[in-house]
């Protein structure tokens, strides 16, 4: 799908605007089959999560995004990601983490695009 406008990099260095997913999405570590947290926002290059357990910076994760509403007749999206940063979320015991998507099938990227349009 071609873009009609060229997106300018944001002041914080992102080349794409973050989008909420329009639904609740629980995120699991595919390798450990463990709950990691909830998706905060996503775009085709990256995503942000909030979770109860701290994430590890510079660690690679295989994620399963469990969709509360199907997208393109699928209930999950599988991604390979690299954790770029981690922050504590105030005093509530939660942790924020930002990830770069490093491995995604063409179908996963289409599903992300559909999520961003909702």
N, C-alpha and C positions, 0 to 999 in steps of 0.2 A: 504494500500500500504506500503510495507516495505522499509526501508531506507537501502542503501548499505553502507553509511558512517555515522559515529557518528559525529554530529555537536558539536563543542566545543563552550562554552560560549564566547561571544565577550568581549572585554576589558571593555565595558560600562555596562556589566551585562546581556545583552540580550543573550538568548540561541538560537535565530534564527536570520538569516540575514533578514533585511528589503528588500522588493521588491517593485519596482514601479508596478503599475497595468497595464501599457501598454495602458491605455485609460483614458479619463476624467470621474471622478466619483463624482457626487454631493451627499452630505450627508445631510440627514434630520433627525430631532428629531421626532421619530414616535409618541411620546406622545403628543407633541405640534403641530405636523404637520408644523414645521418651518425649514427653510433652516439653516444649521449650517456652511457649508463650503465645501471644496474640499478635497478629499482623497489625501494624499501625498505618503504614502506607507503603505504596509500591509504584515502580515504573519499570520499564524494560531493562534498565541497567542496575537497579538496586532496590532495596527494601529496608524497612525499619520494623523492629519487633520490640515488644515489652514483655518481660517475663519475671518469674519469681526467683530463678537461679541466675547467677552471673554468667555471662558469655565470655569466651576467650578471644581477645584481639588476635588477629593474624592466624586464626584457625579456620580450616575449611570444614564446612558442614554440608551434608546432603539433607535437604529439607523436603518435607511433605506438607503442603498447605492444604488443610482440610476445609473445603468450602461449605458454608451453611446453605448456599443455594447453588445449584449446578451452573457451570459456565460451559457453553458449547457441549452440553450433555455429559460433562465430566464433573466429578465430585472432589477432585484433588489436582494439585499441580506439583510436580517434582522439579526441584532446582538444586544445582550445586552453587554454593555461595562462599565468599570469603568475608570474615568478620573484620570490618575496618576500624570500628571504634565501639567503646562501651562506656556508659555513664550510669551512675546511680540516679534513680527517679525520686528525688526528694527523700523524705524519711519513711516512705511506705514499704520499704523492703523490695521494691521492684527495680528492675534494671532495663535500661534502654540499650539497643544495639543497632548499628547500621551495617548493612551488608552490601557487597557488590555481587551481582549475579555473574558467575563465571562459566556455568554450564546449564543450558536450557535447550530443550528441543524446540523446533519451529512451532509445534503445537502449544507448548508451554508459553512461548512468547505471544502467540495469538490469544491465549487465554488471559494473559496479563493485560494485553491491550483491551480486551473486552471488559475486564474488571475496572480499568482506568476510565472507561467511558460511562460507567454506571453512576 
